């Protein structure tokens, strides 16, 4: 029982403590609420006071603004009235001025009417005088035609011819002056570059020539080459693709074929067969096969050596092989591979002097005649064939264009193509570089002299320097000093259009006046 009372006592104490704490918090919250209500009333009162103050200030500012606007409006109105009055005065003044101008115009109109009548009368008088003058002119013209013996149309044509001749004379003087000034600079620079290129490059005077004649130790060897019933000669021709000509030429056999490589293979093979002495179809086939391999190796090595000599690298192996084939190709007895090397060196030298890409110029010069390696197998000019080959084997557009344009088959688009043209002409035109048949040479000289003498006023014409120059003397009483320039140009153009020749031909026209008297 004591425990129960003890527990009930604790419960009572706990409940009493909770009630005391609750009422304490309640009274404290009531006190804080009254405090907050008092502060809120004070804040509301202060806000009302400030609102009244702001309202009064706003009313005062509004009244001031209205007053200022009223004053500003009155001032602007006053200025507007004043400006309107000034404008009205100016309008009145303009009306007065217009009235005065209208009066002046009326007076001028009256004067113009009078002047118009006077001009009409003068026009009538002028028409009459014009008719009189026409009649006088017709009469004078008839008298002049009777005196001169020419009609008006003939006199007009004579005057036109005179004016045309005078214009041609003036044009010739201007052309001569311009050409003289341009030639002084251009020729000097071109000569410097070309002479430097020639001085710096020293090539063989006459290029190596490929032969097509095989010497025999004796006449009996001809029969062994022919063989029983011609089997040996047929085997050689069938395997090499070259014709063997065995005639009355003592101790010699002539090889004939368009392909220079095949001809070279046949020459070497025939010389080995003659040296060996065993000539029969099986031996011929064996020797030709070996020589073919050797010549292919020689061609590749020649191409690589040429590219190495001129400093050209990174070229397609097929192009290297085609360059090597030029070793067995000749043009006017000039070895084409040696010619390509010369052109490459000259292009490089001139490009260096002009500040251009020297390696590119050397590459274009080496490849410019690459078409001659295949022109006996394919149709078309060697320049176009070479350009196609270079394009096929990955050469740049500039190189391809320089190859295509080096014989002016197409117009040159850049300096590189012009350099290749110049270097090609230099290599082919130097003395001793090429050979021509005597008949062709004489015929070309005769054609040069014929073209020169076909122009009016030519006294004499001589082809000199192996056809590289035409020297012409004109009649001084027919051709003037200024006409000499036009005459030389016309002759040069006619030579270009009618003749085909390597390099260039110089046209020199000479005019001189001689006075002859005899002392008695």
C-alpha positions as CSV (number, residue, x, y, z in Angstrom):
1,X,0.0,0.0,0.0
2,X,2.8,2.3,0.8
3,X,4.2,1.9,-2.7
4,X,0.8,2.8,-4.2
5,X,0.6,6.0,-2.2
6,X,4.1,6.8,-3.1
7,X,3.4,6.4,-6.8
8,X,0.2,8.5,-6.5
9,X,2.2,11.2,-4.7
10,X,4.7,11.4,-7.6
11,X,1.9,11.6,-10.1
12,X,0.2,14.4,-8.2
13,X,3.5,16.3,-8.0
14,X,4.2,15.9,-11.7
15,X,0.8,17.1,-12.7
16,X,1.0,20.1,-10.4
17,X,4.5,21.0,-11.8
18,X,3.1,20.8,-15.4
19,X,0.2,23.0,-14.6
20,X,2.4,25.6,-13.0
21,X,4.8,25.6,-16.0
22,X,1.8,25.9,-18.4
23,X,0.3,28.9,-16.7
24,X,3.7,30.6,-16.4
25,X,4.2,30.3,-20.2
26,X,0.7,31.5,-20.8
27,X,1.1,34.7,-18.8
28,X,4.5,35.4,-20.4
29,X,3.1,35.0,-24.0
30,X,0.2,37.4,-23.0
31,X,2.7,39.9,-21.8
32,X,4.8,39.7,-25.1
33,X,1.6,39.9,-27.2
34,X,0.6,43.2,-25.5
35,X,4.1,44.5,-26.1
36,X,4.0,43.6,-29.8
37,X,0.5,45.2,-30.1
38,X,1.8,48.5,-28.6
39,X,4.8,48.5,-31.0
40,X,2.5,47.9,-34.0
41,X,0.2,50.8,-32.9
42,X,3.3,53.1,-32.6
43,X,4.5,52.0,-36.1
44,X,1.1,52.6,-37.7
45,X,1.0,56.1,-36.1
46,X,4.4,57.0,-37.4
47,X,3.5,55.7,-40.9
48,X,0.4,57.8,-41.0
49,X,2.4,60.9,-40.0
50,X,5.0,60.2,-42.7
51,X,2.2,59.6,-45.3
52,X,0.6,62.9,-44.4
53,X,4.0,64.7,-44.8
54,X,4.7,63.0,-48.2
55,X,1.2,63.9,-49.4
56,X,1.7,67.5,-48.5
57,X,5.0,67.7,-50.2
58,X,3.6,66.0,-53.4
59,X,0.8,68.5,-53.5
60,X,3.2,71.4,-53.2
61,X,5.4,70.0,-56.0
62,X,2.4,69.5,-58.2
63,X,1.4,73.1,-57.7
64,X,4.9,74.3,-58.5
65,X,4.9,72.2,-61.7
66,X,1.6,73.5,-62.8
67,X,2.8,77.0,-62.2
68,X,6.0,76.4,-64.2
69,X,4.0,74.8,-67.1
70,X,1.7,77.8,-67.1
71,X,4.5,80.2,-67.3
72,X,6.3,78.2,-70.0
73,X,3.1,78.0,-72.1
74,X,2.6,81.7,-71.8
75,X,6.2,82.4,-72.9
76,X,5.9,80.0,-75.9
77,X,2.6,81.4,-76.9
78,X,4.1,84.9,-76.9
79,X,7.1,83.8,-79.0
80,X,4.8,81.9,-81.4
81,X,2.7,85.1,-81.9
82,X,5.8,87.1,-82.5
83,X,7.1,84.5,-85.1
84,X,3.8,84.4,-86.8
85,X,3.8,88.2,-87.1
86,X,7.3,88.1,-88.6
87,X,6.2,85.3,-91.0
88,X,3.2,87.4,-92.1
89,X,5.5,90.3,-92.8
90,X,7.8,88.2,-95.0
91,X,4.9,86.8,-96.9
92,X,3.7,90.3,-97.6
93,X,7.2,91.3,-98.8
94,X,7.3,88.2,-101.1
95,X,4.0,89.1,-102.6
96,X,5.3,92.5,-103.4
97,X,8.4,91.1,-105.0
98,X,6.4,88.6,-107.0
99,X,4.2,91.4,-108.3
100,X,7.3,93.4,-109.4
101,X,8.8,90.3,-111.1
102,X,5.5,89.6,-112.9
103,X,5.7,93.1,-114.3
104,X,9.3,92.6,-115.4
105,X,8.4,89.3,-117.0
106,X,5.6,91.0,-118.9
107,X,8.1,93.5,-120.2
108,X,10.6,90.8,-121.2
109,X,7.9,88.8,-122.9
110,X,7.0,91.8,-125.0
111,X,10.7,92.3,-125.8
112,X,11.1,88.6,-126.7
113,X,8.2,88.7,-129.1
114,X,9.9,91.6,-130.8
115,X,13.2,89.7,-130.9
116,X,11.5,86.6,-132.2
117,X,10.1,88.5,-135.1
118,X,13.6,89.9,-135.8
119,X,15.2,86.5,-135.7
120,X,12.6,85.1,-138.1
121,X,13.4,87.8,-140.5
122,X,17.2,87.1,-140.1
123,X,16.6,83.4,-140.7
124,X,14.8,84.2,-143.9
125,X,17.8,86.3,-144.9
126,X,20.3,83.6,-143.9
127,X,18.4,81.0,-146.0
128,X,18.6,83.2,-149.0
129,X,22.3,83.8,-148.4
130,X,22.9,80.1,-147.9
131,X,21.3,79.3,-151.3
132,X,23.5,82.0,-152.8
133,X,26.6,80.5,-151.2
134,X,25.7,76.9,-152.3
135,X,25.4,78.2,-155.9
136,X,28.8,79.9,-155.6
137,X,30.4,76.8,-154.1
138,X,29.0,74.6,-156.9
139,X,30.3,77.1,-159.4
140,X,33.8,77.2,-157.7
141,X,33.8,73.4,-157.4
142,X,33.1,73.1,-161.1
143,X,35.9,75.5,-161.9
144,X,38.3,73.6,-159.5
145,X,37.4,70.3,-161.1
146,X,38.0,71.8,-164.6
147,X,41.4,73.2,-163.5
148,X,42.6,70.1,-161.6
149,X,41.2,67.5,-163.9
150,X,39.8,65.5,-160.9
151,X,36.3,65.0,-159.6
152,X,35.3,65.8,-156.1
153,X,35.3,62.1,-155.1
154,X,38.8,61.7,-156.6
155,X,40.0,64.7,-154.6
156,X,38.4,63.3,-151.5
157,X,40.2,59.9,-152.0
158,X,43.5,61.7,-152.6
159,X,43.0,63.6,-149.4
160,X,42.1,60.4,-147.5
161,X,45.2,58.7,-148.8
162,X,47.3,61.7,-147.8
163,X,45.9,61.6,-144.3
164,X,46.3,57.9,-144.0
165,X,49.9,58.1,-145.0
166,X,50.5,60.9,-142.5
167,X,48.8,58.8,-139.8
168,X,50.9,55.7,-140.7
169,X,54.0,57.9,-140.6
170,X,53.0,59.3,-137.1
171,X,52.1,55.8,-135.9
172,X,55.5,54.4,-137.1
173,X,57.3,57.2,-135.3
174,X,55.4,56.4,-132.1
175,X,55.9,52.6,-132.5
176,X,59.6,53.2,-133.1
177,X,60.0,55.4,-130.0
178,X,58.1,52.9,-127.8
179,X,60.0,49.9,-129.2
180,X,63.3,51.7,-128.7
181,X,62.6,52.5,-125.1
182,X,61.3,49.0,-124.3
183,X,64.0,47.3,-126.2
184,X,66.7,49.2,-124.4
185,X,65.5,47.8,-121.1
186,X,64.2,44.4,-122.2
187,X,67.0,43.5,-124.5
188,X,69.6,44.5,-122.0
189,X,68.0,42.4,-119.2
190,X,67.3,39.4,-121.6
191,X,70.8,39.5,-123.0
192,X,72.3,39.6,-119.5
193,X,70.2,36.5,-118.4
194,X,70.8,34.5,-121.6
195,X,74.5,35.3,-121.7
196,X,74.9,34.4,-118.1
197,X,73.0,31.1,-118.7
198,X,75.2,30.3,-121.7
199,X,78.4,31.2,-119.8
200,X,77.4,29.1,-116.7
201,X,76.5,26.0,-118.8
202,X,79.1,24.3,-120.8
203,X,77.8,21.4,-122.9
204,X,79.2,19.3,-125.6
205,X,79.6,21.2,-128.9
206,X,78.0,18.4,-130.9
207,X,75.8,15.9,-129.2
208,X,76.3,12.1,-129.5
209,X,74.7,10.5,-132.5
210,X,73.0,7.1,-132.6
211,X,74.3,5.0,-135.5
212,X,72.2,2.4,-137.4
213,X,75.1,0.8,-139.4
214,X,76.9,-2.4,-138.2
215,X,80.4,-3.0,-139.5
216,X,81.2,-6.5,-140.7
217,X,84.6,-8.1,-140.5
218,X,84.3,-9.5,-144.0
219,X,81.8,-10.0,-146.8
220,X,81.3,-13.7,-145.9
221,X,79.5,-12.6,-142.7
222,X,76.6,-11.3,-144.8
223,X,75.8,-14.8,-145.9
224,X,76.0,-16.1,-142.3
225,X,73.6,-13.3,-141.1
226,X,71.2,-14.2,-143.9
227,X,71.4,-18.0,-143.1
228,X,70.1,-21.0,-144.9
229,X,67.0,-19.9,-146.9
230,X,67.1,-16.6,-145.0
231,X,66.1,-18.1,-141.6
232,X,68.7,-16.1,-139.6
233,X,67.7,-12.7,-141.0
234,X,64.0,-13.5,-140.6
235,X,64.6,-14.6,-137.0
236,X,66.5,-11.3,-136.2
237,X,63.8,-9.2,-137.8
238,X,60.9,-11.1,-136.1
239,X,62.5,-10.9,-132.6
240,X,63.8,-7.3,-132.8
241,X,61.2,-5.7,-135.0
242,X,63.9,-4.0,-137.1
243,X,64.5,-4.4,-140.8
244,X,68.0,-5.6,-141.9
245,X,69.1,-4.2,-145.2
246,X,72.0,-6.1,-146.7
247,X,73.0,-4.6,-150.0
248,X,76.2,-3.9,-152.0
249,X,77.6,-1.7,-149.2
250,X,81.0,-3.2,-148.5
251,X,81.3,-4.8,-145.1
252,X,78.2,-3.1,-143.6
253,X,74.7,-4.0,-142.6
254,X,72.0,-1.2,-142.3
255,X,69.4,-1.4,-139.6
256,X,66.1,0.3,-140.3
257,X,63.3,0.9,-137.8
258,X,61.3,3.8,-136.4
259,X,61.7,2.7,-132.8
260,X,65.2,3.8,-131.7
261,X,65.3,1.4,-128.7
262,X,64.6,-1.6,-130.9
263,X,67.2,-0.4,-133.4
264,X,69.7,-0.1,-130.6
265,X,68.8,-3.6,-129.3
266,X,69.2,-5.0,-132.8
267,X,72.6,-3.3,-133.3
268,X,74.1,-4.6,-130.0
269,X,72.7,-8.1,-130.5
270,X,74.0,-8.2,-134.1
271,X,77.4,-7.0,-133.1
272,X,77.6,-9.7,-130.4
273,X,76.4,-12.4,-132.8
274,X,79.1,-11.4,-135.3
275,X,81.7,-11.4,-132.5
276,X,80.5,-14.8,-131.2
277,X,80.3,-16.3,-134.7
278,X,77.4,-18.7,-133.7
279,X,74.4,-17.4,-135.7
280,X,71.3,-19.5,-135.6
281,X,67.7,-18.8,-134.5
282,X,68.1,-20.2,-131.0
283,X,71.3,-18.2,-130.4
284,X,69.7,-15.1,-131.8
285,X,66.7,-15.4,-129.5
286,X,69.0,-15.9,-126.5
287,X,71.3,-12.9,-127.3
288,X,68.3,-10.6,-128.1
289,X,66.7,-11.5,-124.7
290,X,69.9,-10.6,-122.8
291,X,70.4,-7.4,-124.8
292,X,66.8,-6.4,-124.1
293,X,67.4,-6.7,-120.3
294,X,70.7,-4.8,-120.6
295,X,69.1,-2.0,-122.6
296,X,66.2,-1.7,-120.2
297,X,68.7,-1.4,-117.3
298,X,70.7,1.1,-119.3
299,X,67.6,3.1,-120.1
300,X,66.6,3.3,-116.4
301,X,70.1,4.2,-115.3
302,X,70.4,6.9,-118.0
303,X,67.1,8.4,-116.8
304,X,68.2,8.3,-113.2
305,X,71.6,9.8,-114.0
306,X,70.0,12.6,-116.0
307,X,67.5,13.4,-113.1
308,X,70.4,13.2,-110.6
309,X,72.6,15.5,-112.7
310,X,70.0,18.3,-113.0
311,X,68.9,17.9,-109.4
312,X,65.3,16.6,-110.0
313,X,63.9,14.1,-107.4
314,X,60.7,12.4,-106.6
315,X,59.8,11.6,-110.2
316,X,57.6,8.7,-111.2
317,X,59.7,5.6,-112.3
318,X,57.8,5.5,-115.6
319,X,58.9,9.0,-116.4
320,X,62.5,8.1,-115.4
321,X,62.3,5.3,-117.9
322,X,60.9,7.6,-120.7
323,X,63.7,10.1,-120.0
324,X,66.2,7.2,-120.4
325,X,64.7,6.3,-123.8
326,X,65.5,9.8,-125.1
327,X,69.1,8.6,-125.1
328,X,68.4,6.7,-128.3
329,X,66.3,9.5,-129.9
330,X,67.8,12.3,-132.1
331,X,66.4,15.5,-133.6
332,X,68.4,17.0,-136.4
333,X,71.3,14.7,-135.3
334,X,71.1,16.3,-131.8
335,X,70.7,13.7,-129.0
336,X,67.4,14.5,-127.3
337,X,68.5,13.4,-123.8
338,X,71.5,15.7,-124.0
339,X,69.2,18.4,-125.3
340,X,66.8,17.9,-122.4
341,X,69.7,18.2,-119.9
342,X,70.8,21.4,-121.6
343,X,67.3,22.9,-121.5
344,X,67.0,21.9,-117.8
345,X,70.2,23.6,-116.9
346,X,69.4,26.7,-118.9
347,X,65.9,26.9,-117.4
348,X,67.3,26.6,-113.9
349,X,69.9,29.3,-114.4
350,X,67.4,31.8,-115.9
351,X,64.8,31.1,-113.2
352,X,67.4,31.7,-110.5
353,X,68.3,35.1,-112.1
354,X,64.6,36.0,-112.2
355,X,63.9,34.9,-108.7
356,X,61.6,32.0,-109.7
357,X,61.5,28.4,-108.5
358,X,64.8,27.0,-109.8
359,X,63.9,23.3,-109.1
360,X,60.5,23.6,-110.8
361,X,62.2,25.2,-113.9
362,X,64.8,22.4,-114.1
363,X,62.1,19.8,-113.8
364,X,60.1,21.4,-116.7
365,X,63.2,21.7,-118.8
366,X,64.1,18.0,-118.3
367,X,60.6,16.8,-119.2
368,X,59.8,19.2,-122.0
369,X,60.6,16.7,-124.8
370,X,59.4,13.6,-123.0
371,X,56.8,13.1,-125.7
372,X,59.5,12.2,-128.2
373,X,60.1,9.0,-126.3
374,X,56.7,7.7,-127.6
375,X,55.9,9.8,-130.7
376,X,56.9,6.9,-132.9
377,X,54.2,4.8,-131.2
378,X,51.4,7.3,-130.6
379,X,49.7,9.9,-132.9
380,X,50.0,13.6,-132.2
381,X,52.6,16.3,-131.6
382,X,55.3,15.4,-129.1
383,X,54.4,18.5,-126.9
384,X,50.8,17.3,-126.5
385,X,51.9,13.7,-125.9
386,X,54.5,14.8,-123.3
387,X,51.9,16.9,-121.5
388,X,49.5,14.0,-121.3
389,X,52.3,11.7,-120.0
390,X,53.3,14.2,-117.4
391,X,49.7,14.7,-116.2
392,X,49.2,10.9,-116.1
393,X,52.2,10.4,-113.9
394,X,51.3,13.1,-111.4
395,X,53.2,16.2,-112.4
396,X,51.9,19.6,-111.4
397,X,49.7,21.8,-113.7
398,X,52.6,24.3,-114.2
399,X,54.9,21.5,-115.5
400,X,52.2,20.1,-117.7
401,X,51.4,23.5,-119.2
402,X,55.1,24.3,-119.8
403,X,55.5,21.0,-121.7
404,X,52.4,21.6,-123.8
405,X,53.3,25.2,-124.6
406,X,57.0,24.9,-125.4
407,X,56.4,24.9,-129.2
408,X,53.6,27.5,-128.9
409,X,50.9,24.9,-129.8
410,X,49.0,26.7,-127.0
411,X,49.6,30.2,-125.6
412,X,52.0,30.4,-122.7
413,X,50.1,31.3,-119.4
414,X,53.1,31.9,-117.1
415,X,56.8,32.8,-117.0
416,X,57.8,29.1,-116.6
417,X,56.4,28.2,-120.0
418,X,58.2,31.2,-121.6
419,X,61.5,30.1,-119.9
420,X,61.2,26.6,-121.4
421,X,60.5,28.0,-124.8
422,X,63.6,30.3,-124.6
423,X,65.9,27.5,-123.2
424,X,64.7,25.1,-125.9
425,X,65.5,27.6,-128.6
426,X,68.9,28.3,-127.1
427,X,69.9,24.6,-127.0
428,X,68.6,23.9,-130.5
429,X,69.8,27.1,-132.2
430,X,73.4,27.3,-130.9
431,X,76.0,26.6,-133.7
432,X,76.8,22.9,-134.2
433,X,73.9,21.7,-132.1
434,X,71.8,20.4,-135.0
435,X,72.3,19.4,-138.6
436,X,70.1,19.9,-141.6
437,X,70.2,18.4,-145.1
438,X,71.9,20.7,-147.6
439,X,68.8,20.8,-149.8
440,X,66.5,21.8,-146.9
441,X,69.0,24.4,-145.8
442,X,69.4,26.0,-149.3
443,X,65.6,25.9,-149.8
444,X,65.0,27.7,-146.5
445,X,67.5,30.4,-147.4
446,X,65.8,30.9,-150.8
447,X,62.4,31.2,-149.1
448,X,63.7,33.8,-146.7
449,X,65.1,36.0,-149.5
450,X,61.9,35.5,-151.5
451,X,59.7,36.6,-148.7
452,X,61.9,39.6,-148.0
453,X,61.8,40.8,-151.7
454,X,58.1,40.4,-152.0
455,X,57.5,43.7,-150.3
456,X,57.4,47.1,-152.1
457,X,60.5,49.2,-151.9
458,X,63.0,46.4,-151.2
459,X,66.3,46.8,-153.0
460,X,68.3,43.7,-152.0
461,X,67.8,40.9,-149.4
462,X,70.4,38.4,-148.2
463,X,70.0,35.5,-145.8
464,X,73.1,35.3,-143.6
465,X,74.4,33.5,-140.5
466,X,73.2,30.1,-141.7
467,X,69.6,31.5,-142.1
468,X,69.5,33.0,-138.6
469,X,69.3,36.6,-140.0
470,X,67.9,38.3,-143.1
471,X,69.6,41.6,-144.0
472,X,67.5,43.9,-146.3
473,X,68.3,47.2,-148.0
474,X,65.5,49.4,-149.1
475,X,65.2,52.1,-151.6
476,X,65.5,55.4,-149.7
477,X,63.2,57.3,-152.1
478,X,60.3,54.8,-151.6
479,X,60.6,53.8,-147.9
480,X,61.0,56.5,-145.2
481,X,62.9,56.2,-141.9
482,X,59.7,55.7,-139.9
483,X,58.4,53.1,-142.4
484,X,61.4,50.9,-141.7
485,X,60.0,49.8,-138.4
486,X,56.7,48.7,-139.8
487,X,58.4,47.0,-142.8
488,X,60.7,44.9,-140.5
489,X,57.7,43.8,-138.5
490,X,55.6,42.9,-141.5
491,X,58.5,40.8,-143.0
492,X,59.0,39.0,-139.6
493,X,55.3,38.2,-139.4
494,X,55.2,36.8,-142.9
495,X,58.3,34.6,-142.2
496,X,56.5,33.3,-139.0
497,X,53.4,32.4,-140.9
498,X,55.0,30.8,-144.0
499,X,58.2,29.1,-142.8
500,X,59.0,26.4,-140.2
501,X,62.5,26.7,-138.6
502,X,64.2,26.1,-135.3
503,X,65.1,29.0,-133.0
504,X,64.5,32.5,-134.3
505,X,65.3,34.6,-137.4
506,X,66.5,38.2,-137.1
507,X,65.1,40.7,-139.6
508,X,67.4,43.7,-140.2
509,X,66.2,46.5,-142.5
510,X,68.7,49.1,-143.6
511,X,67.9,52.4,-145.2
512,X,70.6,54.8,-146.4
513,X,70.9,57.8,-148.6
514,X,74.0,58.2,-150.9
515,X,75.0,61.3,-152.7
516,X,77.4,60.7,-155.6
517,X,79.3,63.4,-157.5
518,X,82.3,63.4,-159.8
519,X,85.1,65.9,-159.8
520,X,86.2,66.8,-163.3
